[in-house]
Amino acid sequence: MKHSSVSALPATGVAPTLLISGATGTVGTQLARRLAAQGVPFRALVRDVNSAPAMALQQLPGAELVTGDLNDPASVGRALVGMKRAFLLTPSSAQAEAQQVAFVEQAQLAGVQHVVKLSQWAAEAESPVRFLRYHAVVEAAIRASGLAYTFLRPNLFMQGLLAFQGTIAAQGQFFAPVGEARISVVDVRDIAAAAAAALTETGHENRTYDLTGPQALTHADMACALALATDRPVTFLDVPPAAMRGALLGLGMDPWMAEGLVEDYAHYHRGEAATVAPGVQQATGRAPRSFASFARDYAPAFGAPAPVVAL
């Protein structure tokens, strides 16, 4: 794969000094939109500038796309040249830890001053959840690097329910092995707002923000909120972990990722993600969105008309 940046300056005419990795994913897309709305030029690291998500990013004011492969540290290093701040996000995979540690090393070499890392709620080196272990390793590597950092540790995404939009729209139900455990789910738009603040403001250096919504809810609570927003019956079904594992593998998910999600839900089931934390307010200066507001905004995705989703 040839690695070359899009050389034209962004629409603002100002060269960007911050880079976003994971720019075409759920959080990265929201972050890019927020930066564009704020008039902040940015560079987005993508594998293919001709992909549909990348081309959509390229239409945003202030966006400059640069190609790179997270498995090719040299390409990442070239993308980081001239950047003062960087947002670190990669898809969760068996390679994520190595990719992110290499990113940190390249950031040091390129003279980046501040790394904002999307981590995860309860990241711990000794966690039984593989996702939480690798995030803890990368956090430690960033601290050891001497770079300024901001760690964003969000709880379960509200937008994660979009994975069930088909079954919710067609059958009025969704499932997970979580029982009646409460989880302080957070809206991805609030995660993006926290990331934008850390990337564009001072005062966020060397801080960790635990990002949650304003309430700890059961999945049955979420079903009720979706039913109210869509004016259709929606129910939650608790299932055994083996059923979830089988469903994920049946959809063709990588086994490492499928096992990780089962571990994640066991963590939720144990009640380890119920705390409501002030991180969104601390990072952005405003209260986090409620699940009810998420349900209203995203109701069209679940089969009912509703207003256009706001940033």
C-alpha positions in Angstrom: 0.0 0.0 0.0 1.4 3.4 -0.9 1.3 5.9 1.9 0.9 9.5 1.0 -1.0 12.5 2.5 -3.6 14.6 0.8 -1.4 17.7 0.2 -4.0 20.4 -0.1 -4.6 22.6 2.9 -8.0 22.2 4.6 -10.8 24.5 3.7 -9.9 26.9 6.6 -6.5 27.6 4.8 -4.7 26.9 8.1 -2.4 23.9 8.5 -3.7 21.5 11.2 -1.6 20.8 14.3 -3.6 17.9 15.6 -4.1 14.4 14.3 -7.0 12.0 14.8 -6.5 8.2 14.5 -9.6 6.0 14.3 -11.2 8.9 12.4 -13.8 6.8 10.5 -15.1 4.9 13.6 -18.0 5.7 15.9 -16.1 8.1 18.2 -13.7 9.4 15.6 -16.4 10.4 13.2 -18.2 12.4 16.0 -14.9 14.0 17.0 -14.2 15.1 13.4 -17.6 16.6 13.0 -17.2 18.5 16.3 -13.8 19.9 15.4 -15.2 20.9 12.0 -18.1 22.7 13.6 -15.7 24.5 15.9 -13.6 25.6 13.0 -10.6 23.6 14.2 -8.4 22.2 11.3 -7.3 18.6 11.8 -5.5 15.8 10.1 -7.2 12.4 10.0 -5.3 9.2 9.7 -7.0 6.7 7.4 -6.1 3.5 5.6 -7.7 4.5 2.3 -8.7 8.0 1.3 -11.0 6.7 -1.3 -13.2 4.7 1.1 -16.7 6.0 1.6 -16.1 7.0 5.3 -12.9 8.8 4.4 -14.5 10.7 1.6 -17.2 11.8 3.9 -14.6 13.1 6.3 -12.9 14.9 3.5 -16.0 17.0 3.0 -15.7 18.5 6.4 -14.3 22.0 6.7 -10.7 21.9 8.1 -10.1 18.2 7.3 -6.9 17.0 5.9 -6.6 13.2 5.2 -3.4 11.3 5.4 -3.0 7.6 4.7 -1.3 5.3 7.1 -1.4 1.8 8.4 -1.3 1.2 12.2 0.7 -2.0 11.5 3.4 0.1 9.7 4.8 2.5 12.4 6.9 4.4 9.8 3.7 5.5 8.0 2.2 6.6 11.3 5.3 8.5 12.0 5.1 10.4 8.7 1.4 11.3 9.5 2.5 12.7 12.8 5.1 15.1 11.5 4.2 18.6 12.4 1.5 17.6 14.8 1.4 19.0 18.4 -1.5 16.9 19.7 -2.8 13.5 18.7 -5.9 11.5 19.4 -5.1 7.8 19.9 -7.8 5.3 19.0 -7.6 2.0 17.3 -10.1 -0.8 16.8 -10.0 -3.4 19.6 -8.1 -6.4 18.3 -5.3 -8.7 19.2 -2.9 -6.2 17.6 -4.3 -3.1 19.4 -1.8 -3.0 22.2 1.2 -3.2 19.9 -0.3 -0.7 17.5 -0.9 1.8 20.2 2.5 1.4 21.9 4.1 1.9 18.5 1.9 5.0 17.9 3.2 6.5 21.2 6.8 5.8 20.1 6.3 7.5 16.8 4.6 10.5 18.5 7.7 10.9 20.6 9.9 10.9 17.6 7.7 13.3 15.7 7.7 15.9 18.5 4.1 15.5 19.5 3.5 17.2 22.8 0.2 15.8 24.0 -1.6 12.5 23.4 -5.3 12.1 24.1 -6.1 8.4 24.4 -9.5 6.8 24.2 -9.2 4.2 26.9 -12.0 2.3 28.7 -13.8 2.4 32.0 -11.9 0.4 34.7 -8.8 -0.1 32.7 -6.4 -2.2 34.9 -3.4 -4.3 34.2 -4.8 -7.2 36.2 -8.3 -7.1 34.9 -9.9 -10.4 33.7 -11.1 -8.4 30.7 -8.6 -8.3 27.8 -9.7 -4.9 26.6 -9.1 -3.4 30.0 -5.7 -5.0 30.3 -4.4 -3.7 27.0 -5.7 -0.2 27.6 -3.8 -0.2 31.0 -0.6 -1.3 29.3 -0.9 1.6 26.7 -1.7 4.1 29.5 1.5 3.0 31.3 3.5 3.4 28.1 2.2 6.9 27.6 3.0 7.9 31.2 6.5 6.5 30.8 7.0 8.4 27.5 7.1 11.8 29.3 4.4 13.1 26.8 1.5 15.1 28.3 -1.6 12.9 28.2 -5.3 12.9 28.7 -6.9 9.5 29.3 -10.6 9.2 28.4 -12.2 6.2 30.1 -15.8 5.9 28.8 -18.3 3.3 30.1 -20.4 1.3 27.7 -21.5 3.4 24.7 -25.2 4.1 24.3 -24.6 3.9 20.6 -23.6 0.3 21.1 -27.3 -0.5 20.9 -27.2 0.4 17.2 -25.7 -3.1 16.7 -29.2 -4.4 17.5 -31.1 -1.9 15.4 -32.2 -4.6 13.0 -33.7 -6.9 15.6 -35.2 -4.0 17.5 -36.8 -2.6 14.4 -38.0 -6.0 13.1 -38.7 -7.9 16.3 -38.8 -5.3 19.1 -36.1 -6.9 21.1 -32.4 -7.1 21.9 -30.3 -9.3 24.1 -27.1 -9.6 26.2 -25.7 -11.7 29.0 -26.0 -8.9 31.6 -29.1 -9.7 33.8 -30.3 -6.8 35.9 -26.9 -5.1 36.3 -26.9 -1.4 36.2 -24.5 0.4 33.9 -23.8 4.2 33.7 -23.9 4.1 29.9 -22.5 7.2 28.1 -23.4 8.9 24.8 -20.6 8.8 22.2 -21.3 12.5 21.4 -20.2 13.3 25.0 -17.0 11.3 24.5 -16.3 13.2 21.4 -16.9 16.5 23.2 -14.5 15.5 25.9 -11.9 14.6 23.3 -12.3 17.9 21.5 -11.9 19.8 24.7 -8.7 18.0 25.6 -7.3 18.5 22.0 -8.1 22.2 21.7 -7.9 23.6 25.3 -5.3 23.8 28.0 -5.8 22.5 31.5 -6.5 18.8 30.5 -2.9 17.7 30.6 -2.0 14.6 32.7 -5.6 14.0 33.6 -7.9 11.0 33.5 -11.6 11.5 32.9 -14.1 8.7 33.7 -16.9 9.3 31.3 -20.4 8.1 32.1 -24.0 9.2 31.6 -26.1 10.7 34.4 -27.8 7.5 35.4 -26.9 3.8 35.9 -29.5 1.8 34.0 -30.4 -1.8 33.5 -30.9 -3.1 29.9 -34.6 -3.4 30.7 -34.6 0.4 31.6 -33.0 1.1 28.2 -35.7 -1.0 26.5 -38.4 1.0 28.1 -36.8 4.3 27.0 -36.5 3.0 23.4 -40.1 1.9 23.5 -41.2 5.3 24.6 -39.1 7.1 22.0 -40.2 4.9 19.1 -43.8 4.4 20.3 -43.3 0.6 19.7 -42.8 -2.3 22.1 -39.2 -3.0 22.9 -38.0 -5.7 25.3 -34.7 -6.9 26.6 -33.8 -10.6 26.8 -31.1 -11.8 29.1 -29.2 -14.7 27.6 -26.3 -16.9 28.7 -22.7 -15.9 27.8 -22.4 -18.9 25.5 -25.4 -17.8 23.5 -23.8 -14.4 22.9 -20.5 -15.9 22.0 -22.2 -18.2 19.5 -24.2 -15.4 18.0 -21.0 -13.2 17.5 -19.0 -16.1 16.0 -22.0 -16.9 13.8 -21.8 -13.3 12.4 -18.2 -13.9 11.5 -16.7 -11.9 14.3 -13.0 -12.5 15.1 -12.8 -15.0 18.0 -10.5 -12.8 20.0 -13.0 -9.9 19.8 -15.9 -12.2 20.5 -14.3 -13.6 23.7 -13.4 -10.0 24.7 -17.0 -8.9 24.4 -18.2 -11.8 26.5 -15.6 -10.9 29.1 -16.8 -7.3 29.0 -20.4 -8.3 29.7 -19.3 -10.5 32.5 -17.6 -7.4 34.0 -20.9 -5.5 33.6 -22.9 -8.4 35.0 -20.8 -8.2 38.2 -22.0 -4.7 38.8 -18.5 -3.2 38.1 -19.8 -0.4 35.8 -22.6 1.1 37.8 -20.8 4.2 39.2 -21.9 7.6 37.8 -18.7 9.6 37.4 -18.3 13.4 36.8 -15.8 13.1 33.9 -18.0 14.6 31.1 -18.8 17.6 33.3 -15.2 18.0 34.2 -13.9 17.8 30.7 -16.6 19.8 28.8 -18.2 22.0 31.4 -21.7 20.6 30.8 -23.7 17.6 32.1 -23.8 14.4 30.0 -26.7 13.4 27.9 -29.4 11.1 29.3 -30.3 7.8 27.7 -33.8 9.2 27.1 -32.3 12.0 24.9 -30.2 9.4 23.0 -33.3 7.3 22.4 -35.2 10.3 21.1 -32.4 11.4 18.8 -31.7 7.9 17.4 -35.3 6.7 17.2 -35.2 6.6 13.3 -32.5 4.0 13.5 -34.8 1.8 15.6 -37.8 2.1 13.3 -39.6 5.3 14.2 -39.5 8.9 13.0 -37.7 11.5 15.2 -35.7 14.8 14.9 -32.3 14.8 13.2 -29.5 13.7 15.5 -27.7 16.7 17.0 -23.9 17.0 17.5 
